[in-house]
Amino acid sequence: RIWNLEKLFNMREGFTKSDDALPPRFSTPLPEGASRNRVAQIDVMLPEYYSLRGWDKEGIPSSKLLKELNIPQ
C-alpha cells in the first residue's frame, strides 16, 4: 500500500515515468563476477516492474488497484 501512496504523492508533485530511474552506479558495467561488463537495462526492466506493481505502462497505479487498497482517488 505504501508504494502506491508514495507513487501518487510523487505524481501529484510532478514526477513522471522519466523520473523512475536507477542510481548511476547501476549504469556502470560491473568489473568482475558472473555479471561482468553488464549494466541494468532500465528500459527492459521498467515495464515489467510497473506490471508487477499493478501500474499502467506510464507507471500510474490502476483504479482497480487503488480500490483494492482502499486508497481514495
C-alpha positions in Angstrom: 0.0 0.0 0.0 2.8 2.4 0.9 4.4 2.1 -2.5 1.2 3.2 -4.2 0.7 6.1 -1.8 4.3 7.2 -2.4 3.8 6.9 -6.2 0.6 9.0 -6.0 2.3 11.6 -3.9 5.2 11.9 -6.4 2.8 12.1 -9.3 1.0 15.0 -7.5 4.3 16.7 -7.2 5.0 16.4 -10.9 7.1 13.2 -11.2 6.6 11.2 -14.4 7.9 8.0 -15.9 11.1 9.8 -16.8 11.8 10.2 -13.1 11.8 6.5 -12.5 15.5 5.9 -12.8 18.2 3.8 -11.2 21.2 5.3 -9.4 24.2 6.0 -11.7 26.1 3.0 -10.2 23.6 0.7 -11.9 24.6 2.1 -15.4 28.3 1.3 -14.8 29.4 -2.1 -16.0 30.4 -4.5 -13.2 34.2 -5.1 -13.2 34.0 -8.8 -12.2 31.8 -11.7 -11.4 29.0 -13.5 -13.3 27.6 -10.2 -14.5 30.9 -8.7 -15.5 30.6 -5.9 -18.1 26.8 -5.9 -17.8 24.6 -3.0 -16.8 21.0 -2.8 -15.7 18.6 -2.3 -18.6 16.0 0.0 -17.1 14.1 0.3 -20.4 13.6 -3.5 -20.3 13.0 -3.8 -16.6 10.6 -0.9 -16.0 7.6 -2.2 -17.9 7.8 -5.5 -16.0 8.2 -3.6 -12.7 5.1 -1.5 -13.5 3.1 -4.6 -14.4 4.1 -6.4 -11.2 3.0 -3.4 -9.2 -0.4 -3.2 -11.0 0.5 0.1 -12.7 0.0 1.1 -16.3 2.7 1.5 -18.9 3.3 5.1 -17.7 3.8 4.0 -14.1 0.4 5.1 -12.9 -1.5 2.9 -10.3 -4.7 1.4 -11.8 -8.1 2.5 -10.5 -8.8 -1.2 -9.7 -5.6 -1.5 -7.6 -6.4 1.7 -5.7 -9.9 0.5 -4.9 -8.5 -2.8 -3.7 -6.1 -1.0 -1.4 -8.9 1.4 -0.2 -6.9 4.4 -1.5 -9.2 7.4 -2.5 -8.6 8.7 -6.0 
